[in-house]
Amino acid sequence: MSDTDEDENVCAICWEAFTQPKFLRCRHTFCKSCLKGYLKKTENSTEIKCPICRGTQKLNKEGLDGLLDNYFAHRRLPDQPELLCCSVCFEEAILKTCLHCLEKHCPTCRQSHKLALKIAGESCEYDADSESDDDTPVDFDDKDLTDEPNVPFSVLMSGQVVKTQINVKLISAFKVKSMENSAEEDQNPPIYTIFPKGDNRFLIIINVGPEIVEYEPDGTEINRLTFSGSISDMRETANNRILFVHPKDPFVLEINGQNRITIFAQCKGCRPITLAPFQDGRIAVAGFVIPVEEKEEKEGEKAAMLIIYDKAGKMIRELTEGPDGPILRFPMGISVSSFNNNICVADQDSRCAIITDENCNLIKRYDAGRTFREFRFLWNPTEFAPIAVCNDPDGNFIVANTADGLLHVLDPNGTFLGYILTKDAEGFGHPAGIMMDDKNRIWLGDRLDGKIRIYEISSYKNSFDVRDSEQSPYHRFLQNR
């Protein structure tokens, strides 16, 4: 083969076989990702000059996607994923190169980097597979970028490093009515469970049942069901099984297609309160330990446990006691990260979010900075009472503090990232149930006013230059006193 033939089978920019070959009007062919990087170095993004013959071609509104594909070019087979160290967190992962700054990022840092560049008004694209990344446009209205006056005082005094502030706006709110409490008009039923049914409809479990109401996001009531007993939580597994737990009975129950209820799993020694599915069909269940008769619970002391079941309902793991006694005391909510299968349990009595791995090994207790404040003898401006948790599409946990209504964002390993805030006059109320739907809207059920509030993300505010706790706002305040 001649040198000329060999050159025609490689991109003249990267000098490798083509990936997504695009050819210009002059009939010269280049990798699409190479053209993206080349175009970024020019001031005019509406036209492109051929790197070989310098011929100019105008681009339509589709940009490089509007160029014709060269189906006859010799294509490069996809490279095997290679684990390298991320330029930001230094963790080993499959990396992609940002075409803006040429740094290599892992999936977690890649999403944060995209948000930072969008806020700065810069576009962000990654090489090779950039189309597969989630580039859903987000409205970055300056009015939604809350500043220090909008941040609650308790946040500023928490002693935690805020890396991310997510701002949301209220798009819908409605009150859930209970037919069981119709005679008590002043009593608002708490909302602990919000369950996506499909077709943009959602089931709301009032208190712990027996009422289940089907709603649309605008508050239109579609249907109302009444069970014979109470229900404290309901979830759908990856294999489309609808499971729920009954706090008075030691079972995980299943609703089949004929609305018949069968036993999915037996919770030996446990009264289940909440459950969450893994992506492979397993489920995690948290509930109270049933005390043995000869070992009754001491007054005021509670013990709870975490159980993992396989997709057939067989128990495979459990977590009860740690070195210092029960790890869980009053679990109210549970979520499984889609990123690494870690589990987060919102525990009301221990005032912590407990994070374990999928084998029930304790990873972290998140207490919203309480340990830090106690160590520094600082005043605690608010109480941390987590009773609801869910996870976002990236596998981060969103923990709802019902005491002050703040939503805490933790990464899949339980490390604090930041807060979700709103400018809505009512705030988040007193959230007791939380869910993020497939449109990334956040649903909150209130424990006091019986309302459902739905929010959509409007903007982000990130501080990536903050690297350690010594640079937190509170430490700077101490230094400037």
PyMOL commands that set and color helices and strands:
alter all, ss='L'
color gray80, all
select helices_A, chain A and resi 3-8+32-40+63-66+107-119+130-132+142-144+148-150+153-156+293-295+370-375+469-471+473-480
alter helices_A, ss='H'
color red, helices_A
select strands_A, chain A and resi 21-23+29-31+47-49+56-58+68-69+83-85+92-94+96-97+104-105+164-175+191-198+201-206+211-215+221-226+233-236+242-245+251-255+261-266+270-277+283-289+304-309+315-319+321-322+325-326+331-336+343-347+352-356+362-366+386-391+397-401+407-410+416-422+431-436+442-446+451-462
alter strands_A, ss='S'
color yellow, strands_A
deselect
rebuild
show_as cartoon
